[in-house]
């Protein structure tokens, strides 16, 4: 069924009474995709800072003062090999040292009290 108010005539999920979900689509037919929603990557960029980046295997993960330190779940290189590291908590930052740093991109998997993140750094 088609009508002038429903922007997704052939998709029952997309209609003027629909709640938005984070999918880069205007689910409520108001002309704005994902309004009122926050993308996990935007939260990570806004609240968690890795410096210096690039680095040589010795860096800091800084997070807001009013939050619990993120837990580092894993670090992997670009082809998925686990990276061994140590992390020391100091104030509102983790000091991270990679045991055997090799040049390239490293993906860091973090978890906070409410979210999980993946961030990348260059060595």
C-alpha positions as CSV (number, residue, x, y, z in Angstrom):
1,X,0.0,0.0,0.0
2,X,1.3,3.5,-0.8
3,X,0.5,6.9,0.7
4,X,2.2,10.3,0.7
5,X,3.1,10.2,4.4
6,X,4.9,6.9,4.4
7,X,8.5,7.2,2.9
8,X,8.9,3.4,2.9
9,X,5.8,2.2,1.2
10,X,7.3,-1.3,0.6
11,X,9.1,-1.7,4.0
12,X,6.8,-2.1,7.1
13,X,9.6,-1.0,9.4
14,X,10.0,2.4,7.8
15,X,6.9,4.6,8.6
16,X,6.0,7.8,10.3
17,X,5.3,6.0,13.7
18,X,8.5,4.0,13.7
19,X,11.2,4.5,16.3
20,X,14.7,5.2,14.9
21,X,17.3,2.6,15.0
22,X,21.0,3.2,14.2
23,X,21.2,2.1,10.6
24,X,21.9,5.3,8.6
25,X,18.2,5.2,7.4
26,X,15.4,7.6,8.0
27,X,13.1,5.1,9.7
28,X,10.5,7.7,10.9
29,X,10.0,9.5,7.5
30,X,11.0,12.9,8.9
31,X,13.9,13.5,6.6
32,X,16.6,12.9,9.2
33,X,18.4,9.5,9.5
34,X,19.0,8.2,13.0
35,X,18.0,11.4,14.8
36,X,18.5,11.3,18.6
37,X,20.9,8.3,18.3
38,X,24.6,8.3,19.0
39,X,27.0,6.1,17.0
40,X,29.4,4.0,19.1
41,X,32.4,5.3,17.1
42,X,31.4,8.9,17.9
43,X,31.3,8.1,21.6
44,X,34.7,6.5,21.4
45,X,36.2,9.5,19.5
46,X,34.6,12.0,21.8
47,X,35.4,10.4,25.1
48,X,38.5,8.2,24.7
49,X,41.8,9.6,23.5
50,X,44.8,7.6,22.5
51,X,48.1,9.5,22.4
52,X,50.6,9.7,20.9
53,X,49.2,8.2,17.7
54,X,51.3,7.1,15.8
55,X,53.7,5.7,18.5
56,X,56.4,3.1,19.0
57,X,54.4,0.8,21.3
58,X,54.3,3.1,24.3
59,X,51.1,5.1,24.6
60,X,48.2,6.3,26.8
61,X,44.5,5.7,26.7
62,X,42.8,8.7,28.3
63,X,39.1,8.7,29.3
64,X,36.8,11.2,31.1
65,X,37.4,11.9,34.8
66,X,33.9,10.9,35.8
67,X,34.1,7.3,34.3
68,X,35.6,4.0,35.3
69,X,38.7,3.0,33.4
70,X,38.0,1.1,30.2
71,X,39.1,-2.6,30.2
72,X,41.4,-3.6,27.4
73,X,39.9,-6.8,26.1
74,X,42.5,-7.5,23.4
75,X,44.9,-5.9,20.9
76,X,45.4,-7.4,17.5
77,X,47.5,-6.5,14.5
78,X,45.9,-5.9,11.0
79,X,45.8,-9.7,10.3
80,X,44.2,-10.7,13.6
81,X,47.3,-11.8,15.6
82,X,47.1,-11.1,19.3
83,X,49.5,-8.4,20.7
84,X,51.0,-8.8,24.1
85,X,50.9,-5.7,26.3
86,X,50.9,-4.4,29.8
87,X,48.6,-1.6,31.1
88,X,49.1,0.5,34.2
89,X,46.3,2.7,35.6
90,X,47.2,6.3,36.5
91,X,44.5,8.8,37.2
92,X,42.2,9.0,34.2
93,X,44.5,7.2,31.8
94,X,46.0,3.8,31.1
95,X,49.6,3.7,30.2
96,X,50.0,0.9,27.7
97,X,53.3,-0.8,26.6
98,X,53.4,-3.3,23.8
99,X,55.8,-6.1,24.6
100,X,57.2,-6.6,21.0
101,X,56.1,-3.6,18.9
102,X,56.1,-4.1,15.2
103,X,55.3,-1.3,12.7
104,X,51.7,-1.3,11.4
105,X,48.1,-0.8,12.5
106,X,46.9,-2.2,15.9
107,X,43.3,-2.6,16.8
108,X,42.4,-2.1,20.5
109,X,39.2,-3.7,21.8
110,X,37.9,-1.8,24.8
111,X,35.0,-2.2,27.1
112,X,33.6,0.4,29.5
113,X,30.7,0.0,31.9
114,X,28.1,0.7,29.2
115,X,29.8,0.3,25.8
116,X,32.4,-1.7,23.8
117,X,34.7,0.0,21.4
118,X,37.3,-0.8,18.8
119,X,40.0,1.8,18.1
120,X,43.1,1.7,15.9
121,X,46.5,3.1,16.4
122,X,49.6,3.1,14.2
123,X,53.0,1.9,15.3
